[in-house]
Amino acid sequence: MQNEIENILFSRFVKQTIPFEFLPIQELYKRVSKKNYDLSIPHRIEFHALIIVLEGESYHTVDFKKEALSPGVILTINKGQVHSFHKELTIKGYVIGLEENFITQNTSDKNLFQFLQIFHTPKIQIVKENLSTLKPIFQLIENFLNDEKAILKSEIIHSTFMTLLFQIKRLACNQHKTFDSQRFKNFYLFKELISKHYNETHNAKDYAKKLNMSYNYLNEICKEIVNKTAKEFIDSWLLLEIKRNISEKKHTSQEIAFKMGFNEPSNFIRFFKKHTKITPIQFQEELKN
């Protein structure tokens, strides 16, 4: 099918030997243009990313929603999300890309919790005047990435990146709610299980059983963290993943239905229409406009 959404692997435009990249946004535009790639075309990334805006104004589309960009805005893009840049480069700042294992394999439970909390927040705002406090950290990361002979390069960059995350969290204007670490970890495990077993079951009680916790407890943590019941969260996750699959234009509606764990295409269409008021085909038509 034409205009398929590409799944961008971390290695697609990265030059680093470690699974972490930090570069000015304008450098990213230059790099991809040399490979005849258009960042304004929606694409799904197979890694995590941060977009940090220092100057200018623009917008960025993440999972079919436009996010306004201005100085002090930090966008978190999670693995699997569909997003696109504005075609015209009108902002300055940095893009950070990293493989998930760069964090999970080198981080204490406490720091991993901080990382997950930040990437649970789609958009963070820092007062423009406070951006200067982040610049020394940017410079440190840049220096170590460019030093081919640096000893313990990966470990130092990892530690410096965590320092950057702590500073971002400290300076955030929209101070996001801090959750109990164990409850948030359980919610994260629930989310991970959905991503692995969505084609087998959509039943919240099945996931509670897999997590060795009560259905009531799973409902409690979901209400606390995302203001949804466990079932509502499963449905919202399914709906977003269905939209991503439709936008990729790689599968028919029937193929997506079976891929997403619906026994009958009619049940799939009914589910989609219940939550969006339109059919999958109508949604696909909307994406063309």
Order of alpha helices (4+ residues) and beta strands (2+ residues): beta-beta-alpha-beta-beta-beta-beta-beta-beta-beta-alpha-alpha-beta-alpha-alpha-alpha-alpha-alpha-alpha-alpha-alpha-alpha
